[in-house]
Amino acid sequence: MSPSPEVAEVEAVWRLEAAKLVASAARITHDLGVAEDLAQDALVAALEQWPLSGVPRRPGAWLMTVVRRRAIDHVRREITRRSALAEVAQLSASREAAAADLDDLVDAPIEDSLLRLVFVCCHPVLGPDARVALTLRLLGGLTTHEIARAFLVADATIGQRVSRAKRTLSESGVPFEVPDAAQRADRLASVLEVVYLIFNEGYAATAGDDWMRPALLEEALRLGRMLATLAPDEAEVHGLVALMEIQASRQRARTDADGNPVLLLAQDRRRWDRLLIRRGLEALERAQRLGGGVFTLQAAIAACHARAMTPEETDWEGMARLYAELAAVAPSPVVEVNRAVAVSHAYGAEAGLRVLEPLCADARLASYHLLPSVRGELLATAGRYEEARAELERAASLTENASDRAVLAAKIRDLPA
């Protein structure tokens, strides 16, 4: 049974507003666990009231009002319980901050509650995996399952990481603030990884019926641009911004008039956003001047596509070399899958298949649908159609995204008998 229009509206608004709700509550309560609970309470209130009273004209503002009121009530109860007069001043400051319109803070990154939330979730008191998982959960609004697929680990593993991380932050009394310049450098790498994983979930949704989740994509872009303002001399910040700008430039061309997915090499490049490409290439130049790193290499790979007006004009050999550099500094089975594609275009399908061969025994990729998907395409290009069919069918069975399954089904239908 399909949900009512009001329930569907609640779910849609929640996806857009969850991070802001948690950030606002955390700014008042200084407790991420409590903040997430309060945001969830607001969601429950909407599910109870909107089907009866109708969806408010400004649903996001309605949820924010509920969250702020409950957060202030929570602090008041804590003050009463602890009888700590010193906390009265903190409550007053929190109320003043809560009254501010979050949208007005976009131009002041230091004051942006969402940015504060990123840095708190990436505090060094947490391990790297916990930082990333917690930020994706609270800032990106991703489910435990979606995060688990991004990490290629079990759902239970991510659930435990998130729970332990929130408990650790609470017990350690981590302040809800953007770190100073000295601390910021140490926590920046983890923040960049988090922002890019959010972007990836927006660019290519891991589950559900949507091919993309534009709200997440735009949020990651916004956070990346804010980080570039905060840390203008950090090469990898500009490298990440370059990568996201260039990839986001393809958004309009990634679906046809009926909303069906269109893969990269079949896209109408006239629909690519040239402004985003120009911004991305400018950010790439800055990153390369400052030294660059993993994100800068990935941006350089994306630029090979952006600079080519047709697929045939792509510098595939240059791209294969860049992937080899990337594999050397940041070895990863996912990088190897992508390197195989570039190698196949530069040197033939069999060369690409040789890159993939060692990955077939990698247990981490047992449920990663892109490995059999890419292998199936290369096998088809090499004329090995029955093997290609088996791989593409396996890929279709592994993906949890409806659009991905439709793409794979079309590839299977197009195979010669």
C-alpha positions as CSV (number, residue, x, y, z in Angstrom):
1,M,0.0,0.0,0.0
2,S,1.3,3.4,-1.0
3,P,1.7,6.0,1.8
4,S,-0.7,8.9,2.0
5,P,0.3,12.2,0.4
6,E,0.9,13.7,3.8
7,V,3.2,10.8,4.9
8,A,5.1,10.9,1.6
9,E,5.5,14.7,2.1
10,V,6.9,14.1,5.7
11,E,9.4,11.6,4.3
12,A,10.5,14.0,1.5
13,V,10.8,16.9,3.9
14,W,12.7,14.8,6.3
15,R,15.3,13.9,3.7
16,L,15.9,17.6,3.0
17,E,15.7,18.9,6.5
18,A,17.1,16.1,8.8
19,A,20.7,17.5,8.9
20,K,19.5,21.0,9.7
21,L,17.2,19.7,12.4
22,V,19.9,17.7,14.1
23,A,22.5,20.5,13.8
24,S,20.1,23.1,15.3
25,A,19.2,20.8,18.2
26,A,22.9,20.0,18.8
27,R,23.8,23.6,18.8
28,I,21.3,24.1,21.7
29,T,21.8,20.9,23.6
30,H,25.5,20.2,22.8
31,D,24.6,16.5,22.7
32,L,24.4,14.7,19.4
33,G,22.5,11.7,20.8
34,V,19.8,14.0,22.3
35,A,19.8,16.1,19.1
36,E,19.0,13.1,16.9
37,D,16.3,12.0,19.3
38,L,14.7,15.4,19.2
39,A,14.8,15.5,15.4
40,Q,13.2,12.1,15.3
41,D,10.5,13.4,17.8
42,A,9.7,16.2,15.4
43,L,9.4,13.6,12.6
44,V,6.9,11.6,14.7
45,A,4.9,14.7,15.5
46,A,4.7,15.5,11.8
47,L,3.5,11.9,11.0
48,E,0.8,12.3,13.7
49,Q,-0.4,15.8,12.8
50,W,0.0,16.4,9.1
51,P,-2.4,13.7,8.0
52,L,-5.1,15.3,10.2
53,S,-4.3,19.0,9.7
54,G,-2.6,19.0,6.3
55,V,0.9,19.8,5.3
56,P,2.1,23.2,6.5
57,R,2.9,25.9,4.0
58,R,6.5,25.8,5.2
59,P,7.0,22.2,6.4
60,G,10.7,22.6,7.0
61,A,10.1,25.6,9.2
62,W,7.4,23.7,11.1
63,L,9.8,20.9,11.9
64,M,12.5,23.3,12.9
65,T,10.1,25.1,15.3
66,V,9.2,21.8,17.0
67,V,12.9,20.8,17.3
68,R,14.0,24.1,18.7
69,R,11.2,24.2,21.3
70,R,11.9,20.7,22.4
71,A,15.6,21.3,22.6
72,I,15.1,24.4,24.8
73,D,12.7,22.4,27.0
74,H,15.4,19.7,27.3
75,V,18.0,22.3,28.4
76,R,15.5,23.8,30.9
77,R,14.9,20.4,32.4
78,E,18.6,19.7,32.7
79,I,19.1,23.1,34.4
80,T,16.4,22.2,36.9
81,R,17.7,18.7,37.4
82,R,21.3,19.8,38.0
83,S,20.5,23.1,39.7
84,A,23.5,24.6,38.0
85,L,23.1,28.4,37.8
86,A,26.1,28.6,35.5
87,E,24.0,26.9,32.8
88,V,21.5,29.7,32.7
89,A,23.8,31.8,30.6
90,Q,24.4,28.9,28.3
91,L,20.6,28.5,27.8
92,S,20.2,32.2,27.0
93,A,23.0,32.0,24.4
94,S,21.5,28.8,23.0
95,R,18.0,30.4,22.7
96,E,19.5,33.4,20.8
97,A,21.4,31.1,18.4
98,A,18.3,28.9,18.0
99,A,16.2,31.9,17.0
100,A,18.6,32.7,14.1
101,D,17.5,31.6,10.7
102,L,19.9,28.9,9.5
103,D,19.6,30.0,5.9
104,D,21.0,33.4,6.8
105,L,24.2,31.7,8.0
106,V,25.2,30.3,4.6
107,D,27.5,33.2,3.9
108,A,29.2,32.9,7.3
109,P,30.7,29.4,7.3
110,I,32.2,29.6,10.8
111,E,28.7,30.2,12.2
112,D,27.0,27.5,10.1
113,S,25.5,24.9,12.4
114,L,25.8,22.2,9.7
115,L,29.5,22.9,9.3
116,R,29.9,22.7,13.1
117,L,28.1,19.4,13.0
118,V,30.6,18.1,10.5
119,F,33.6,19.0,12.6
120,V,32.1,17.7,15.8
121,C,31.4,14.3,14.1
122,C,35.0,14.3,12.9
123,H,36.5,15.0,16.3
124,P,39.8,13.0,16.9
125,V,38.3,11.4,20.0
126,L,36.6,9.1,17.4
127,G,38.2,6.6,15.1
128,P,38.2,7.4,11.3
129,D,35.5,4.9,10.4
130,A,33.2,6.2,13.3
131,R,33.7,9.8,12.2
132,V,32.6,9.1,8.6
133,A,29.7,6.9,9.6
134,L,28.4,9.3,12.2
135,T,28.5,12.3,9.9
136,L,26.8,10.5,7.1
137,R,24.1,9.5,9.5
138,L,23.5,12.9,11.1
139,L,24.5,15.3,8.3
140,G,23.5,13.4,5.3
141,G,20.5,11.8,6.7
142,L,21.5,8.4,5.3
143,T,20.2,5.2,6.7
144,T,22.5,2.7,8.3
145,H,22.0,0.4,5.3
146,E,23.0,3.1,2.8
147,I,26.1,3.9,4.8
148,A,27.0,0.2,5.0
149,R,26.8,-0.2,1.2
150,A,29.1,2.9,0.9
151,F,31.6,1.1,3.1
152,L,31.0,-2.4,1.7
153,V,30.5,-3.7,5.3
154,A,27.5,-5.2,7.2
155,D,24.6,-3.0,8.4
156,A,25.2,-4.1,12.0
157,T,28.8,-2.8,11.8
158,I,27.7,0.7,10.9
159,G,24.9,0.7,13.5
160,Q,27.5,-0.2,16.2
161,R,29.9,2.5,15.0
162,V,27.2,5.2,15.1
163,S,26.0,4.3,18.6
164,R,29.5,4.1,20.0
165,A,30.5,7.4,18.4
166,K,27.6,9.3,19.8
167,R,28.2,7.8,23.3
168,T,31.9,8.7,23.1
169,L,31.2,12.3,22.0
170,S,28.8,12.7,24.9
171,E,31.0,11.2,27.5
172,S,34.0,13.2,26.3
173,G,32.2,16.5,26.4
174,V,33.2,17.5,22.9
175,P,32.2,21.2,22.3
176,F,29.8,21.9,19.4
177,E,32.1,24.3,17.5
178,V,34.3,24.7,14.5
179,P,37.9,24.0,15.6
180,D,40.6,26.7,15.4
181,A,43.1,26.7,12.6
182,A,45.6,24.5,14.4
183,Q,43.1,21.7,15.1
184,R,41.3,22.1,11.8
185,A,44.2,20.8,9.7
186,D,44.3,17.5,11.6
187,R,40.5,16.9,11.1
188,L,40.2,18.1,7.5
189,A,41.0,14.9,5.7
190,S,38.2,13.0,7.5
191,V,35.8,15.9,6.8
192,L,36.6,15.8,3.1
193,E,36.0,12.1,3.0
194,V,32.7,12.5,4.6
195,V,31.6,15.3,2.2
196,Y,32.6,13.2,-0.8
197,L,30.7,10.2,0.4
198,I,27.6,12.4,0.9
199,F,28.1,13.7,-2.6
200,N,28.4,10.1,-4.0
201,E,25.1,9.1,-2.4
202,G,23.5,12.1,-4.0
203,Y,25.1,11.5,-7.4
204,A,24.4,7.7,-7.6
205,A,21.9,6.5,-4.9
206,T,22.7,3.1,-3.5
207,A,19.1,2.1,-3.0
208,G,15.5,3.0,-3.9
209,D,13.9,4.1,-7.1
210,D,15.9,7.3,-7.6
211,W,18.9,7.4,-9.9
212,M,20.1,10.5,-8.1
213,R,19.4,12.4,-4.8
214,P,19.9,16.0,-5.8
215,A,19.4,17.4,-2.3
216,L,22.4,15.4,-1.0
217,L,24.4,16.3,-4.0
218,E,23.7,20.0,-3.5
219,E,24.4,19.8,0.2
220,A,27.8,18.2,-0.4
221,L,28.6,20.9,-3.0
222,R,27.6,23.6,-0.5
223,L,29.7,22.1,2.3
224,G,32.7,21.7,-0.1
225,R,32.5,25.3,-1.1
226,M,32.3,26.4,2.5
227,L,35.4,24.4,3.3
228,A,37.2,26.0,0.4
229,T,36.4,29.4,2.0
230,L,37.5,28.2,5.5
231,A,40.8,26.6,4.2
232,P,41.8,28.4,1.0
233,D,45.4,27.1,1.2
234,E,44.5,23.4,1.5
235,A,45.1,21.7,-1.9
236,E,42.8,18.8,-1.2
237,V,39.8,21.0,-0.3
238,H,40.0,22.5,-3.8
239,G,40.7,19.1,-5.3
240,L,37.4,17.8,-3.7
241,V,35.5,20.9,-4.9
242,A,36.9,20.4,-8.4
243,L,35.8,16.8,-8.5
244,M,32.3,17.5,-7.2
245,E,31.7,20.5,-9.5
246,I,32.8,18.5,-12.6
247,Q,30.8,15.4,-11.7
248,A,27.7,17.6,-10.8
249,S,27.9,19.3,-14.2
250,R,26.5,16.1,-15.8
251,Q,23.4,16.0,-13.7
252,R,20.9,17.2,-16.3
253,A,22.3,14.8,-18.9
254,R,22.1,11.7,-16.7
255,T,18.4,11.2,-17.4
256,D,16.4,11.4,-20.6
257,A,13.0,13.1,-21.1
258,D,11.2,10.2,-19.4
259,G,13.5,10.2,-16.4
260,N,15.4,7.0,-17.5
261,P,19.1,6.8,-16.7
262,V,21.6,7.8,-19.4
263,L,25.2,6.5,-18.9
264,L,28.2,8.7,-19.3
265,L,29.3,7.8,-22.8
266,A,25.8,8.1,-24.1
267,Q,25.1,11.5,-22.6
268,D,24.4,14.6,-24.7
269,R,27.3,16.7,-23.6
270,R,25.6,19.8,-24.7
271,R,23.5,19.4,-21.6
272,W,26.5,19.4,-19.3
273,D,26.6,22.5,-17.2
274,R,29.6,24.5,-18.6
275,L,29.6,26.9,-15.6
276,L,30.1,24.0,-13.2
277,I,32.8,22.6,-15.5
278,R,34.6,25.9,-15.6
279,R,34.4,26.3,-11.8
280,G,35.7,22.7,-11.4
281,L,38.6,23.2,-13.8
282,E,39.5,26.5,-11.9
283,A,39.4,24.6,-8.6
284,L,41.6,21.9,-10.1
285,E,44.2,24.4,-11.2
286,R,44.3,25.8,-7.7
287,A,44.6,22.3,-6.2
288,Q,47.5,21.4,-8.5
289,R,49.3,24.6,-7.8
290,L,49.1,23.8,-4.1
291,G,50.3,20.3,-4.5
292,G,47.2,18.1,-4.7
293,G,46.6,14.6,-3.5
294,V,44.0,11.8,-3.9
295,F,41.0,14.1,-4.6
296,T,43.1,16.2,-7.0
297,L,43.9,13.1,-9.0
298,Q,40.3,12.1,-9.1
299,A,39.4,15.6,-10.3
300,A,42.0,15.3,-13.0
301,I,40.4,12.1,-14.2
302,A,37.0,13.7,-14.2
303,A,38.5,16.6,-16.2
304,C,39.5,14.2,-19.0
305,H,35.8,13.7,-19.6
306,A,34.9,17.3,-19.1
307,R,37.4,18.6,-21.7
308,A,36.2,16.1,-24.4
309,M,33.2,17.2,-26.5
310,T,32.7,13.6,-27.6
311,P,33.6,10.3,-26.1
312,E,36.0,9.7,-28.9
313,E,38.0,12.8,-28.0
314,T,38.6,11.5,-24.4
315,D,42.3,11.1,-23.5
316,W,41.8,7.5,-22.4
317,E,45.5,6.8,-22.2
318,G,46.1,9.8,-20.0
319,M,43.2,8.7,-17.8
320,A,44.6,5.2,-17.5
321,R,47.9,6.8,-16.3
322,L,46.1,9.0,-13.8
323,Y,44.2,5.9,-12.4
324,A,47.6,4.1,-12.1
325,E,48.9,7.1,-10.1
326,L,45.8,7.0,-7.9
327,A,46.1,3.2,-7.4
328,A,49.7,3.8,-6.3
329,V,48.9,6.4,-3.6
330,A,45.4,5.1,-2.6
331,P,45.1,1.4,-3.5
332,S,41.5,0.3,-3.5
333,P,39.5,-2.4,-5.3
334,V,37.0,0.3,-6.4
335,V,39.8,2.3,-8.0
336,E,40.9,-0.8,-9.9
337,V,37.3,-1.4,-11.2
338,N,37.4,2.1,-12.7
339,R,40.9,1.8,-13.9
340,A,39.9,-1.3,-15.9
341,V,37.3,0.8,-17.8
342,A,39.9,3.4,-18.8
343,V,42.4,0.7,-19.7
344,S,39.8,-1.1,-21.9
345,H,39.1,2.1,-23.8
346,A,42.8,2.8,-24.2
347,Y,44.2,-0.7,-24.9
348,G,41.2,-3.0,-25.6
349,A,38.6,-5.0,-23.6
350,E,41.0,-7.9,-22.9
351,A,43.4,-5.5,-21.2
352,G,40.7,-4.2,-19.0
353,L,39.6,-7.7,-18.1
354,R,43.1,-8.5,-17.0
355,V,42.9,-5.6,-14.5
356,L,39.7,-7.0,-13.1
357,E,40.8,-10.6,-12.8
358,P,42.4,-10.3,-9.3
359,L,39.3,-8.5,-8.0
360,C,37.0,-11.5,-8.6
361,A,38.4,-13.2,-5.6
362,D,38.2,-10.2,-3.3
363,A,35.7,-10.9,-0.6
364,R,35.0,-7.2,-0.1
365,L,33.5,-7.0,-3.5
366,A,31.2,-10.0,-3.2
367,S,28.1,-7.8,-3.1
368,Y,29.5,-4.8,-5.1
369,H,27.4,-4.8,-8.2
370,L,29.7,-2.6,-10.3
371,L,32.3,-5.3,-10.5
372,P,30.2,-7.8,-12.5
373,S,28.5,-4.9,-14.3
374,V,31.8,-3.6,-15.7
375,R,33.1,-7.1,-16.3
376,G,30.0,-7.9,-18.2
377,E,30.4,-4.9,-20.4
378,L,34.0,-5.7,-21.2
379,L,33.1,-9.4,-21.9
380,A,30.4,-8.2,-24.3
381,T,32.9,-5.9,-26.0
382,A,35.3,-8.8,-26.4
383,G,32.5,-10.9,-28.0
384,R,32.1,-13.3,-25.1
385,Y,28.4,-12.9,-24.9
386,E,27.3,-15.8,-22.7
387,E,29.8,-14.9,-20.0
388,A,28.7,-11.2,-20.3
389,R,25.1,-12.2,-19.8
390,A,25.9,-14.1,-16.7
391,E,27.9,-11.3,-15.2
392,L,25.2,-8.6,-16.0
393,E,22.5,-10.8,-14.5
394,R,24.6,-11.2,-11.4
395,A,25.0,-7.4,-11.2
396,A,21.3,-6.9,-11.6
397,S,20.7,-9.3,-8.7
398,L,23.1,-7.4,-6.4
399,T,22.0,-3.8,-7.0
400,E,19.3,-2.3,-4.8
401,N,18.7,0.7,-7.0
402,A,15.7,0.3,-9.4
403,S,17.3,2.6,-12.1
404,D,20.5,0.5,-12.0
405,R,18.5,-2.6,-12.5
406,A,16.7,-1.0,-15.5
407,V,20.1,-0.1,-17.1
408,L,21.4,-3.6,-16.6
409,A,18.3,-5.2,-18.0
410,A,18.6,-3.0,-21.1
411,K,22.2,-4.2,-21.5
412,I,21.2,-7.8,-21.2
413,R,18.5,-7.3,-23.9
414,D,21.0,-5.7,-26.2
415,L,23.3,-8.7,-26.1
416,P,23.4,-10.8,-29.3
417,A,21.7,-14.1,-28.9
